[in-house]
Amino acid sequence: MTHLLPEPDSLSLPEQVAQMLVVRASGYLFDHQILYPSWEPKAEVLHHWLTDLGIGGVILLGGSAGEIACRCQQLQEWAAIPLFMAADIEEGVGQRFAGATWFPPPLALAGMVEAGTTIEQAQQSAQAMGAWTAQEALAIGLNWVLAPVVDVNNNPQNPVINVRAFGETPERVSQLATAFIQGARPYPVLTTAKHFPGHGDTATDSHLDLPVITHAIDRIRRIEYPPFQAAIAAKVDGVMSAHLLIPALDPEYPATLSPKILTGELRQKLGFDGLIVTDALVMGAIANQYGANEAAVLAVAAGSDILMMPADPPGAISAVCEAVERGRIPLEQIEASVERIWRAKHKITRYEVEDTSYQHAWETHTPLQIDLDRLGTPEAIDATAKILKGSNVVHGQITAVPDNARTLIIVDDLVDCEFLSRKAPAIDLPRKLGYQVQIVDGHTPEMPLDQVGQPTFLQLFIRGNPFRGSAQLSHKAEAWFEFLLKSEQLQALAIYGSPYALAQFQARLSANIPYGFSYGQMSLAQELVLDSMMKSLG
């Protein structure tokens, strides 16, 4: 008889606790490529954590899809027990890893319905998005999709959820997020609904500080809970906690550290028996107040099965073990978490081994199957284009390119801008038509807004993102828009990312100024919007 995993009770307490940790690692293969050294350990340290400590999983960021495939093989070979290989790929594998398919953000699916697509058609697109994300994840060795976001984005000022949500109402989010889960479900990957009990109604980024939600219990259960209940009914594998303080549910602890919320509400009242996963424990909302090791203890005591990105993994293991020995955490709770982890790993692992001892479990494993041909297929790109076309907004046409015309492109940070290369359509297509190209970002020195006589096609890349701190337009974007509008130099406008920015500007544009909008910022989104706006130019 073959076994996928050793028996949990064959592991020591530190080994069991280590299985509850998912650590951050660079997707790049070499130490000198590490971009976030405070979060991403060097190879020697990571090897020690996986091989000697028996850490249960890794979350990856950085690198191309091809590099991630090699990285996943490498890390799985280091581990004695099959690893969770996770990534925040809410918008498809290509959102994080170049070469794979990059879907528009989930709010585009709700945008399809607003634009006239039936809810059934939008659900089909959400299901396709889940299916392609799962297939492409597996193709490069990933087995845990940290999606979907099931928060209800009912606050347009929300800087951290924003277009990552599937909608602005519980009904819409439930309909589309469950379709995504159903699309991924046939494949041996895990899905995770996040962020419980609901991160939609805040204007504070929990990556930076601790948001406080002041709503009454009835309102929270009526608005925030239904998408989680729908996801649980759709057999989502995990639920990720939110770093939020909700006094109506727990006046003392944020949700990630709250037994009342994770055990009382999620486990008992909603009946969820899958993996309860913390949001990243290095985030400012938790790390700044509780410290690395105490936060890990509190999260496990609250009911978490998985500690995501603890700041000090060896310290977290020691602290949790000490808490068990001192009676702060029942041993039975650790054992129950490991049982859930084992159920999840049985679902996703494709390794069968004859030897079930912990030390030798991988000696006879079959190689991890990598299939780069499954990335960026025409069918996946067609599914992406269908969502973009169904949610894009275009009003009017650019019918001529005046002398001395320019396209002015404004982004937050050009250095960290993966969607604007030299051949990106937002740059390349206008340039070929005779526009001068000017790019402004947050590091560009302030320029006097007194130029006149230069017709300008303004292109804004703006969306809420974690760590951005605000969902609003940058000062530069607002100032340029005001100046070009008042000086009558605004020839046309394209916005990529935020429907809230579009709403802010739409009412102020005269009928003769063409504009276009896409939820997506990637090359395909740029191409589709510009082709629609410029098709009369040939």
C-alpha positions in Angstrom: 0.0 0.0 0.0 1.3 3.4 -0.9 1.0 6.5 1.3 1.2 10.2 0.4 2.3 11.4 3.9 3.7 10.0 7.1 1.2 9.6 9.9 0.8 12.9 11.8 1.4 11.3 15.2 4.8 10.2 14.1 5.9 13.8 14.2 7.2 15.5 17.3 5.5 18.6 18.7 8.0 21.0 17.0 7.6 19.1 13.7 3.8 19.4 14.0 3.9 23.1 14.7 6.4 23.6 11.8 3.8 22.1 9.5 1.5 25.0 10.4 4.0 27.6 9.0 4.0 29.0 5.5 7.1 31.1 5.0 7.8 33.8 2.4 10.6 33.1 -0.2 11.8 34.7 -3.3 10.7 33.2 -6.6 14.1 33.9 -8.0 16.7 31.1 -7.9 19.7 33.0 -6.6 20.4 34.9 -3.4 21.7 38.0 -5.1 18.2 38.4 -6.8 16.3 38.6 -3.5 14.3 41.8 -3.5 12.9 41.9 0.0 15.7 40.6 2.3 13.8 41.3 5.5 11.1 38.9 4.4 12.9 36.5 2.0 15.6 34.3 3.5 18.7 33.3 1.7 19.0 29.8 0.3 21.0 28.4 3.2 18.5 29.6 5.8 15.5 28.5 3.7 17.1 25.1 3.2 17.5 24.7 7.0 13.9 25.7 7.6 12.5 23.2 5.1 14.9 20.3 5.7 15.7 20.5 9.4 12.7 22.3 10.9 10.1 20.8 8.5 8.3 24.0 7.6 5.0 23.2 6.0 4.9 25.5 3.0 6.2 28.4 1.1 4.6 31.5 -0.4 6.5 32.8 -3.5 6.8 36.2 -5.1 9.1 37.4 -7.9 10.5 35.7 -11.0 9.0 34.5 -14.2 6.7 31.5 -14.5 9.6 29.4 -15.8 11.8 30.4 -12.9 9.0 29.5 -10.5 8.7 26.0 -12.0 12.4 25.5 -11.2 12.0 27.0 -7.8 9.1 24.8 -6.9 11.1 21.7 -7.9 14.0 22.8 -5.8 12.0 23.6 -2.7 10.0 20.4 -2.9 13.3 18.4 -3.2 14.6 20.1 0.0 11.5 19.1 2.0 10.8 15.8 3.7 7.1 16.3 3.6 5.2 17.7 0.5 5.1 21.4 0.7 2.2 23.9 0.3 3.4 26.0 -2.6 1.3 29.2 -2.4 1.0 32.5 -4.3 -1.3 35.5 -4.2 -2.6 35.0 -7.7 -6.0 36.6 -7.5 -5.7 37.8 -11.1 -4.2 34.6 -12.6 -0.7 33.3 -12.4 0.5 36.0 -14.8 -0.3 38.7 -12.2 2.8 37.6 -10.3 4.9 35.5 -12.7 5.6 36.7 -16.3 4.7 34.4 -19.1 1.5 33.0 -17.6 -2.0 34.5 -18.2 -2.8 37.7 -16.4 -6.5 38.2 -15.9 -8.1 41.6 -15.0 -8.9 42.2 -11.4 -12.1 40.4 -10.1 -14.2 43.6 -10.0 -14.1 43.5 -13.8 -16.5 40.5 -13.6 -19.0 42.7 -11.8 -18.2 45.4 -14.4 -19.4 43.0 -17.1 -22.8 42.7 -15.5 -23.0 46.5 -15.1 -22.2 46.8 -18.8 -25.0 44.5 -19.8 -23.6 41.0 -19.7 -25.9 38.5 -17.9 -24.9 37.3 -14.5 -24.8 33.7 -15.9 -22.3 34.8 -18.6 -20.2 36.6 -16.0 -20.3 33.5 -13.8 -19.0 31.5 -16.7 -16.1 33.9 -17.1 -15.4 33.7 -13.3 -15.4 29.9 -13.6 -13.0 30.0 -16.5 -10.8 32.4 -14.6 -10.7 29.9 -11.7 -10.0 27.0 -13.9 -7.2 28.6 -15.9 -5.6 29.9 -12.7 -5.6 26.4 -11.2 -4.3 24.8 -14.4 -1.5 27.3 -14.8 -0.6 27.1 -11.1 -0.2 23.4 -11.3 1.8 23.7 -14.5 4.6 25.4 -12.7 4.4 23.6 -9.4 2.1 25.8 -7.3 -0.7 24.0 -5.4 -2.3 26.7 -3.3 -4.1 29.6 -4.9 -4.6 32.4 -2.3 -7.9 33.5 -3.9 -10.7 34.4 -4.2 -11.1 37.6 -2.3 -14.7 37.5 -1.0 -14.7 40.9 0.7 -17.5 43.2 -0.3 -16.0 46.4 -1.6 -18.7 48.7 -0.2 -16.2 51.5 0.5 -14.8 53.2 -2.6 -12.0 54.7 -0.5 -10.7 51.2 0.4 -7.0 51.1 -0.6 -6.4 47.4 0.1 -9.4 45.6 -1.4 -10.8 47.9 -4.0 -10.8 46.1 -7.5 -9.6 42.9 -5.9 -13.2 42.3 -4.8 -15.8 40.6 -7.0 -18.3 43.3 -6.4 -19.9 45.9 -4.1 -22.8 43.8 -2.8 -22.9 40.5 -0.9 -25.1 38.9 -3.7 -22.7 39.8 -6.5 -19.6 38.7 -4.6 -21.2 35.4 -3.7 -22.3 34.7 -7.2 -18.9 35.4 -8.8 -16.5 34.2 -6.1 -18.3 30.8 -5.9 -18.0 30.4 -9.6 -14.3 31.0 -9.4 -14.0 28.3 -6.7 -16.1 25.9 -8.8 -13.8 26.5 -11.7 -10.7 25.6 -9.7 -12.3 22.8 -7.8 -11.7 19.9 -10.3 -7.9 20.5 -10.1 -5.6 19.4 -7.2 -5.1 22.9 -5.9 -6.3 24.7 -2.8 -8.4 27.8 -2.8 -8.8 30.3 0.0 -11.6 32.8 0.7 -10.3 36.0 2.2 -10.4 38.1 4.4 -12.7 37.0 7.3 -14.9 38.5 8.7 -14.7 41.1 5.8 -12.2 43.7 4.9 -14.4 45.7 2.4 -15.5 48.6 4.5 -12.3 50.3 5.6 -10.2 53.2 4.3 -7.1 51.9 6.1 -4.5 49.5 4.6 -3.9 46.7 7.1 -0.4 46.2 5.6 0.4 49.5 7.2 -1.9 49.9 10.2 -4.8 48.3 12.1 -8.2 49.2 10.6 -11.2 49.5 12.9 -14.7 48.4 11.8 -17.4 50.0 14.0 -20.5 48.4 12.5 -23.0 46.5 14.6 -23.0 42.7 14.6 -26.2 42.4 12.7 -24.9 44.6 9.9 -21.6 42.6 9.7 -23.4 39.3 9.5 -25.8 40.7 6.9 -23.3 42.3 4.6 -19.9 40.7 5.2 -20.7 37.1 6.1 -22.8 35.9 3.1 -19.9 35.6 0.6 -17.9 33.6 3.2 -21.0 31.4 3.8 -21.3 30.9 0.0 -17.6 30.0 -0.4 -17.9 27.5 2.4 -20.9 25.9 0.8 -18.9 25.8 -2.5 -16.2 23.8 -0.5 -13.5 26.4 -0.4 -10.4 24.8 1.1 -9.2 27.7 3.3 -10.4 30.9 4.8 -7.9 33.7 5.5 -8.4 36.0 8.5 -8.4 39.8 8.3 -6.1 42.1 10.3 -9.1 44.1 11.5 -10.4 45.3 14.9 -14.2 44.8 15.1 -15.3 45.9 18.5 -18.8 44.4 18.0 -17.3 40.9 17.6 -14.2 41.3 19.8 -13.3 44.7 21.5 -9.8 43.4 22.4 -8.2 41.4 19.6 -8.0 41.9 15.9 -9.7 39.1 13.9 -6.5 37.2 13.2 -5.8 36.9 16.9 -9.4 36.5 18.2 -10.8 33.2 19.5 -14.3 34.8 19.4 -14.0 35.5 15.7 -12.0 32.6 14.3 -13.3 29.8 16.6 -16.6 31.3 17.7 -17.8 32.8 14.5 -16.0 31.0 11.6 -15.5 27.6 13.0 -18.6 27.2 15.2 -21.3 29.5 13.8 -20.4 29.2 10.1 -19.4 25.6 10.5 -16.1 25.8 8.5 -13.9 22.8 9.0 -11.2 23.6 6.4 -7.9 25.5 7.0 -8.1 28.8 8.9 -5.2 30.8 7.6 -3.8 34.0 9.0 -3.1 36.9 6.7 0.7 37.7 6.6 1.9 38.1 10.2 4.6 40.5 9.1 1.9 43.1 8.2 2.0 46.3 10.2 -1.5 45.8 11.7 -0.2 42.8 13.7 3.6 43.0 13.8 3.8 46.6 15.0 1.6 45.9 18.1 2.1 42.3 19.2 5.6 41.3 18.1 6.6 38.4 16.0 6.4 35.4 18.3 3.5 36.4 20.6 1.4 37.1 17.5 2.1 33.5 16.3 1.0 32.2 19.7 -2.2 34.3 19.8 -3.1 33.4 16.2 -2.9 29.6 17.0 -4.7 30.1 20.3 -7.4 31.9 18.4 -8.0 28.9 16.1 -5.6 29.4 13.1 -4.2 26.3 11.4 -1.7 28.1 9.2 0.6 30.9 10.2 1.3 32.8 7.0 4.6 34.6 6.8 5.6 34.8 10.5 8.4 37.3 10.9 10.6 34.8 12.8 9.8 31.2 11.8 12.1 29.3 14.2 11.0 31.7 17.0 7.3 31.2 16.2 7.8 27.4 16.4 9.5 27.6 19.7 6.9 30.1 21.1 4.0 28.0 20.1 5.6 24.8 21.5 6.2 26.6 24.8 2.6 27.8 24.8 1.5 24.2 24.5 3.8 23.1 27.3 2.5 25.8 29.5 -1.1 25.1 28.8 -1.9 28.2 26.9 -2.7 26.1 23.8 -4.2 22.6 24.1 -2.1 19.9 22.4 -5.3 18.6 20.9 -5.7 21.9 19.1 -2.3 21.4 17.4 -3.2 17.9 16.5 -6.5 19.0 15.0 -4.7 21.6 12.9 -2.2 19.1 11.6 -5.1 16.7 10.7 -6.6 19.5 8.6 -3.3 20.2 7.0 -2.9 16.5 6.2 -6.3 16.4 4.5 -5.3 19.4 2.4 -2.0 17.9 1.5 -3.6 14.6 0.5 -5.8 16.6 -1.9 -2.9 18.4 -3.6 0.1 16.1 -3.6 0.9 14.0 -6.6 3.7 12.2 -4.8 3.4 8.5 -3.8 6.1 7.0 -1.6 6.6 3.5 -0.3 8.6 4.6 2.8 6.3 6.4 5.3 9.0 7.4 7.8 9.4 11.2 8.2 13.1 11.2 7.4 12.9 9.3 4.2 9.5 10.1 2.8 10.8 11.6 -0.4 13.5 9.2 -1.4 11.3 7.4 -3.9 9.1 10.3 -5.0 8.3 10.9 -8.7 9.5 14.1 -10.2 7.2 17.1 -10.0 5.4 17.4 -13.3 6.1 20.8 -14.9 4.2 21.7 -18.1 5.1 25.2 -19.4 3.0 24.5 -22.6 -0.1 25.1 -20.4 0.8 28.7 -19.8 -0.6 31.6 -21.8 -2.6 29.3 -24.2 -4.9 31.0 -26.8 -7.9 29.6 -24.8 -6.7 31.3 -21.6 -6.0 34.6 -23.4 -9.4 34.4 -25.0 -11.0 34.0 -21.6 -9.1 37.1 -20.4 -10.1 39.1 -23.5 -13.7 38.2 -23.0 -13.7 39.7 -19.5 -11.9 42.8 -20.7 -14.1 43.4 -23.7 -17.2 42.8 -21.6 -16.2 45.3 -18.9 -14.2 48.0 -20.9 -15.9 51.4 -21.4 -15.2 53.5 -24.5 -16.9 56.8 -25.3 -16.1 58.5 -28.6 -13.1 58.2 -31.0 -9.8 59.9 -31.5 -10.2 61.0 -35.1 -6.9 62.8 -35.7 -3.4 63.3 -34.2 -2.8 67.1 -34.1 0.7 68.5 -34.7 2.8 68.5 -31.5 0.4 66.1 -29.8 1.6 64.1 -26.9 0.4 61.2 -24.8 1.1 61.9 -21.1 1.2 58.7 -19.0 1.0 58.9 -15.3 1.8 56.0 -13.0 2.6 55.6 -9.3 6.1 54.2 -9.6 7.7 53.6 -13.0 10.6 51.6 -11.4 8.1 49.0 -10.1 5.8 49.0 -13.1 5.6 45.6 -14.8 2.9 46.7 -17.3 4.8 49.5 -19.0 7.7 48.4 -21.1 9.1 50.1 -24.2 6.7 48.0 -26.3 3.7 48.4 -24.1 0.7 49.4 -26.2 0.1 52.5 -24.1 3.5 53.8 -25.2 4.0 52.0 -28.6 0.6 52.5 -30.3 0.4 56.3 -29.7 4.0 56.8 -30.7 3.5 55.0 -34.0 0.6 57.4 -34.7 2.8 60.4 -34.2 2.3 61.2 -30.5 5.3 62.3 -28.4 5.5 60.2 -25.2 5.9 61.7 -21.8 5.8 59.6 -18.6 5.3 61.0 -15.1 5.4 59.1 -11.8 5.7 59.9 -8.1 9.4 60.4 -8.4 9.2 62.9 -11.2 10.2 66.5 -10.1 7.3 68.9 -9.9 6.9 70.7 -13.2 5.2 74.1 -13.7 1.8 73.4 -15.3 1.9 76.4 -17.7 2.6 74.7 -21.0 0.0 75.6 -23.6 -0.8 74.6 -27.1 0.0 70.9 -26.8 -3.0 68.6 -27.4 -2.6 65.8 -24.8 -3.9 62.3 -24.7 -3.8 61.6 -20.9 -3.4 58.0 -19.8 -3.7 57.2 -16.1 -2.7 54.0 -14.4 -4.5 54.0 -11.1 -5.9 51.4 -8.8 -6.1 50.5 -5.1 -3.2 48.2 -4.2 -1.8 46.9 -0.9 0.9 49.2 0.5 -0.3 52.0 -1.7 -2.0 53.5 1.4 -4.7 55.2 -0.6 -7.3 54.4 -3.3 -7.2 57.9 -4.5 -5.6 59.5 -7.6 -2.1 60.8 -6.9 -1.7 64.5 -6.6 0.1 64.6 -9.9 -2.7 62.9 -11.7 -5.3 65.2 -10.3 -3.2 68.3 -11.0 -2.5 67.3 -14.6 -6.1 66.5 -15.3 -7.2 69.9 -13.9 -4.6 71.8 -15.8 -5.3 70.1 -19.2 -9.0 70.4 -18.8 -8.9 74.1 -17.9 -6.4 75.0 -20.5 -8.4 73.0 -23.1 -5.5 70.8 -24.0 -7.1 67.5 -23.0 -7.7 65.7 -26.3 -8.6 62.3 -24.8 -8.4 60.3 -21.6 -7.7 56.6 -20.9 -7.9 55.2 -17.4 -6.6 51.7 -16.5 -7.5 50.2 -13.2 -10.0 52.1 -11.1 -13.7 52.5 -11.9 -13.8 55.0 -9.1 -11.4 57.3 -10.9 -13.5 57.0 -14.0 -16.6 58.0 -12.1 -14.7 61.0 -10.6 -13.8 62.3 -14.1 -16.7 61.3 -16.3 -19.0 64.0 -15.1 -16.4 66.7 -15.8 -15.6 65.7 -19.3 -17.3 67.5 -22.1 -19.1 65.3 -24.7 -16.4 66.0 -27.4 -13.6 64.5 -25.3 -13.2 60.7 -26.0 -12.4 58.5 -23.1 -11.7 54.8 -22.4 -11.5 52.7 -19.4 -10.3 49.2 -18.5 -10.2 47.4 -15.1 -7.0 45.8 -16.4 -3.6 47.4 -16.6 -1.7 44.7 -18.5 -0.7 45.0 -22.2 -3.9 43.2 -23.4 -6.1 45.7 -21.6 -4.1 48.7 -23.0 -4.3 47.2 -26.5 -8.1 46.6 -26.4 -8.9 50.1 -25.1 -6.6 51.9 -27.5 -7.8 49.9 -30.5 -11.3 50.9 -29.7 -10.5 54.6 -29.1 -8.2 54.8 -32.2 -9.8 52.5 -34.8 -10.8 55.5 -37.0 -7.1 56.3 -37.4 -6.5 52.9 -39.1 
